Amino acid sequence: MHGIPKEDDGSSKANAKKVRFLVKKAWIAILLFLLIFNLFATEFKVATFNLHGLHPTNQGQRYFQDASGKLSLAPSNLFYFTPKELINGSILRNKYIARWILDQRVDLVFLQEVVSGSVSGKKDCSSFKDGKYPQQFENQSQAIAKKTGSFVSYLACRGNRGWVTDKNTFNRGKIVKLVKGSPQTVFNIGDNPYPGGLVVEGMAFVVNPKKISVVSNKSMDISYNKYGDKLFFQLLKFKIKGSHKFFYAANVHQGHKVSGFEQALALRVYLEKLVSTDRVNKNFGGVVIAGDFNARLYHSPVSKISEVTLIPILLKNHADYSFLLDGFFQKKLEKLEKELWNLNNSSYKRWATIFSAKEAKNRIISAVSNFKKFQLQFGASIFKFKEALEVSRRASKCGSQCNRKNRIDFVFYAGELSPSSSHVFFNHHDWAQVSGTYSDHPAIVSTFSL
């Protein structure tokens, strides 16, 4: 009869119990899988850090002093310091950076503005790679690696002399420091202490051999425009212990504005050609490009200054923008050309502007045309690089310092890599402070899972 419930024979309770048992069993299986996956998952940690050469850590703030005796803050230009100050500061810094690498358990460190040699010595690549120097003059990356007790340094000498002075270097005023509150002269107006330059500069990887197996280390010098200008970068081929995959790492210290765009494009074309034959190789894992790019990430809608310099690397940034040439791409190319033109003609980094309108136009048109050819040549299979800190920030896997403004140091990645977390260190660094700083740059650290 309707409305009269049937007598429960106990089967429904048994079924419910069985379902609960199966659900519990499923959860246990999932947890065991995650535990086993985490136990056997391969991770490695990378860092990028511009050393700023012989950084004068804790050697006393510099000031300009005019004829009236008025003081104004000076930047931490290396030639505002004596050789002894630079040596003492760098020895302090080397100890700290080595300790920091060990504490953070970084496996692969990308270093830029690495220097070597004495003030009065040779300024060429023989001094950059010479391991016979005493502690105060040895290559910075080798000194740091040595102080870790186990890491190895792989060098790439760019060969340029840095921090060259002339009789006009100190024309803004005397360079002084404060000693017990009173100004003490370091250099007078018209002084020329380093006419041969302070250092010879290059790059380096500092590697944990227990985690990273280096296959090859190369110094690369590739042309990036018809004028024969060249981009120097360091290329490492390596394997990660615990994985059969091999990877490439490009250590970059890039130029500015239009030149920076040309360089980024040349780098991408080179790497895409390099890995095109490796794509069919099941042992190929991916590429990491990191370093100091001297440009900020592009965002849309743009502000007054629009840096599209890194678009060849970061073709698409989340939902923010896309310069991938899919669909109706002519408008994208027109926008890119316009943005490059505006960037070149802006007051921003005026010293990096191409002042000849004819040359600027020709280079911009050529760069955008080459950008189009690049994408059409490699098609849909082109590497879609992402930026590790940006990805980590969006996934809430990044510390409170991840929103650093005007950041120009990046870790780009593509392939079978995924950042599990990223962090910014030394966020207090700037162009002036030397007390408690180790460069004028922050360091970016990202942990990758395979």
Disulfide bonds with the S-S distance in Angstrom:
Cys125-Cys157 2.16
Cys398-Cys402 1.43
